[in-house]
Amino acid sequence: LHKRKKRGKFSAIGPLALWHACQSIVKDD
């Protein structure tokens, strides 16, 4: 249930937001 909701959210934010999230993780590392 939660997975489906998350997937929809990701689709809404788009790849740009996803890239930003990846950058944030890399920066945190």
C-alpha positions in Angstrom: 0.0 0.0 0.0 2.7 2.5 1.0 4.9 1.4 -1.9 2.2 2.3 -4.4 1.7 5.7 -2.8 5.4 6.4 -2.9 5.6 5.4 -6.5 2.9 7.9 -7.4 4.6 10.6 -5.5 7.9 9.9 -7.3 6.0 10.1 -10.6 4.6 13.4 -9.6 8.0 15.0 -8.5 9.7 13.8 -11.7 13.3 12.7 -12.4 14.7 16.1 -11.4 13.6 15.7 -7.8 14.9 12.1 -7.9 18.3 13.4 -9.1 18.3 16.0 -6.3 17.6 13.2 -3.8 20.5 11.2 -5.1 22.8 14.2 -4.9 21.7 14.7 -1.3 22.5 11.1 -0.4 25.9 11.4 -2.1 26.6 14.7 -0.2 25.6 13.0 3.1 28.1 10.3 2.4 
